[in-house]
Every structure is written in structure tokens, then in C-alpha cells.
């Protein structure tokens, strides 16, 4: 399997599990309806475990444009590979969101709450304050990427043809990292901490024939795209300064 296929599949599985648990908790008539925040954060973390395990040996398992960009800034990943990785991640996220919709279509049809339907696909703030929301996503992504950079090794190396990332051996550590970020920092914005995780599924919400769906909330959509990139870049800069 080539690296781009691995990024596509890993991100697809991540969103299938992550979006799937949100659907199970918030949509009407599901077995898991009302399961709560711990159920959501746990399944998102385990979705990361699955995605990293599948993609790790082939692509380094970035599964996140902010991670790919940060690794390139830190000299651990070739800049020429960044955009192809991001493209594969975006497509994988969109495919995962489509599969969630397909799996839960009957429950989408029965759910009147338009906000709940959107929440299956994308994040939104608990309190809408764009400046604070942006800062929250920066902080969450900084924590994610800063620790990931230490997972990948303290010594900064030049970019190579071999993708550097978490790999399958990093699946459990990054699972715990994503879990604690969700539990500790996710209550403000839903912790996108990944542009592909939010933008790809949000686009699918816009184009899928979801019964009586509401707004795509494009007014907020720039926050979970730009803030994680900023947070990841700051983490890479801090890592390079400290190590």
C-alpha cells in the first residue's frame, strides 16, 4: 500500500468511528442516544488508534494536515509531500463522513434537531466567540502536535523520502493523547484539532441529501481549519527551539 492510500484509509476510519460515535449519541432512536461526552471522547481516541494502526507502517499516519505541516516545519517531513498528504486526508475524511451518513440514515431522517445533524459532521463552539474559539483550537492542537513531535524522536532530521510519523507502535500513545485532549480541552469547541476532520465532513453535510438539514455554519468553519494549522506550526517552532 502506498503512503497516500494509507492516509486516505486511516483518515476515513478515524472519521467513520469519530463521526459514528457522535451520530450514535446525538441522533434520535439510536442504541447509544444520550451516551455523553466520555463516550464520544473515548470513541474518537480509539478511532485514532485504528487509523494510526492501519496507516502507520505505510505513511507514518499523519491523518491530519496540521501534523503534516508541523512535521515539515520541524524538518521531519519533505515539503513536497505535504499537499498530496493533505489531499488524501481530506478525501478520506469526506469518505468516512459519507459512510457515517449511510450507516445512520434512518436516524438522520427521524432527528428533528438540525444542530445535532451538523454535529455528526463538524465541530461547533459551546459559546460562540471567534477569538476565544480560535485560541482554544490553537492550544488543543499545540498540545497534540508538541507531544507527537516528541513521540517521533527528539533529534530533528532532514526531510527524507521515507515518511516520518507515529507509525503503528505509536498508536496507543497517540490514542491516550487524543483522549486526554478531548476530556480536558474539548468542551469549548469540540476539539477539531484537525482541519481535515472538520472541513471534509462539513462539505459532505453540504452536499449529501440529508432530510431537513440546517445550516452548514460556514461562518465558523474557518476556525477549525486555520487554528489547528497555527497551533501545529507553533508547536513545531517550540520543539525546534527547545530540542
N, C-alpha and C positions, 0 to 999 in steps of 0.2 A: 504494500500500500504506500502511495506517495504522500508527501507531507500535507499537501492541500486537501486531499481526500480525507486524511486523518483529522485535520482541523474542521472540515465540514461535518464529519460524523461525530466527533467529540462534542462540538458545539450543539449539534442537533440533539444529541442525547441529553446534554445539560439542560436545554430548554424544554425538551419533552418531559423530563422529570420535574424541573422547576415550575414551568407553567402548568404542568399537570397537577401538582400539589395545590397550587393556588385555585385552579378550577375545582378540585375536589373539596376545598374548604369553603369557597365563596358562592359556588353556583347552587341553584335550588335543586333539592331532591337527591343529592349525591350521598353516598355512604359516609363520607367524611365531612359533611357540611358542619361548619362551626368548630372545626378542629383547633383553630387558633394559631397564634404566632409561632409557638415552639414546633408544631407540626410543619409549618411552612419552612422555617429556617433549617430544620433538620433535613427535610427532603431536598432543599436546594443544595445543602452541603453534600449530601450523598449523590446528588446529580453530578456535582463536580467530581466526586470520586470516580463515577462511571466514565465521565468524559475524559478525565486525565488518564485513567487506566487504558482506555481504547486508543487514544491519540498519542500518549506519551512516547512510546517506542519509535514512532514514525515522524512526529513533528515537534516533539518537545511539549506538546499540549499547552499552547498559549490560551486558546479558546476565548480570547479577549483582546481587542485592538489596543487597549491601554497597556496590557502586558507586552505585546509585540513591540510597541513603540518604546516602552521603557527599557526593554532588553536591548533594543538598537541604540538608544541613548547611552546606555551603560557599556556599550562595546561588546555585548554578548550575542548579538544577532545582526546579520547583514541587512542594511537598509533596503537593498534590492528585493528582499523577501517580504518586507513589511506589507506593502499593498496587496500582493497576492494572498498573504495570510488573512488580512482583514476582509478581503472579498470572500474567501472561503468561510470565515467566521460569520459574516453577515448572512450568507446563503444558508448556512447550517442553522442559524438561529431562526430564520424565516421558515425553514422546513420543519423544525421542531415545533414551532407555533402552529403550523398547519396541522400537524399530527395531533396536537392537543385539542384543537377545534374539532377535528374529525372524531376523536375519542369521546368528547363531551358534547357533541352537537345537540343531542336531545335535551341536555341540561341547560345549554345556552338558550334553546328555544323556550324553556319553561321559566327562565330567570327574567324578571322584570327590571331589576336594578342594572341600569346601563353602566354605572361606575364599576360594579362587580365584574361585568363582562370585560371592560377595558383592563381591569386589574389583572386578569389572567394573562394578558399580553404585555403589559408595560407597567412601569412604576409611576407613582404619584406621591406628592408630599402630604403628610398629615396636616401640616399648616403651610399654606402657600405663601412663601416669602422667598422670592427667587434668589436673592443674595445669600440668605442663610441656607437654602436648599442646595445651592451651588457649593457652598463651603462644606456642608455635610458630606456631599458626594466626593469632594476632593479629599477630605480626611479619611473617609472609608477606603477609597482607592489607594491613597498613600499607604495606609496600613497593609492593605493587600499586597501591593507591589513591593514595598520595602522588605517585607518578610520573604516574599518569593525570591527576591534577589539574593537573600542570604541562603535560601534553600538551594539555589543554583550554584553556590560557591562564592567564597569571599574574594577570590582573585579575579579581577577583570581581565578578560582575554579578548583578543581581536576577533572581529566577525569571521566566521568560517562558513563553509558550505554545509556543515553539519548543524542542524537546528539545535539550539540550546533552550531548555525549558525545564519543566518539572519532571517529566518522564514518569513512568508507571510507579517507580519507587517513591515518587513524591506525592502519590495520590492521597495517602492518609494524612500527611501533614497539611496539605492544602485544604483538604476536607475540613479539618478541625479549624483552620484559619478562617475559612468562609463561614463556618458555623458561628464562631465567636463574633465575627464582624456583624453577622445578621442579628444575633442575640443582643449585642451591646450597642451597635450603632445604627441598626436598620429601622428603628421605629420612627425616624423623622421623614425619610424619603423612600423607604422600601429598598434601600441599598442596591441600586442598579450596579454600581462599581464596574460596569462593563457596557460600552456603547453598543456592541452587537446584541447583547441580551435585551436591550430596550428598543433599539431602533428597528431591528429586523422584525420582531413580533408586532411592534406598533404599526408597521407598514402592512403586515398581514391582517391586523384588525381593520385597517382601512379598506382593504381590497376583498376580504372574504365576505360571503353573503350571510353575515350573522344577523339573525332575526332581531329587528327593532334595536339595533345597536345605537349607541350615542356618539358623542364627540371622540375624536382621536387625541384630543388635548395636545395639538401641535404647539400651542403656546408654551407648554412646559418641556417639550421634547428635547430642546437644545441642552437642558441641564444634564440629563443622564448620558448625553453624548460628549459634551465638551469637558464637564467637570472630571470624569474619570481620566481623560487624557491628561489634563493638568495635574491631577493627583499622581498619576503614574510618572509623569515627567519630573515632578518634584521629588518623588521617591528615588528615581534614578540619580538625580543630581545629589541628593543627600547621601546616597550609597557611595557614589564616586568620591565625594568629599571625605567621608568617614573611613573608608576602607583603603 
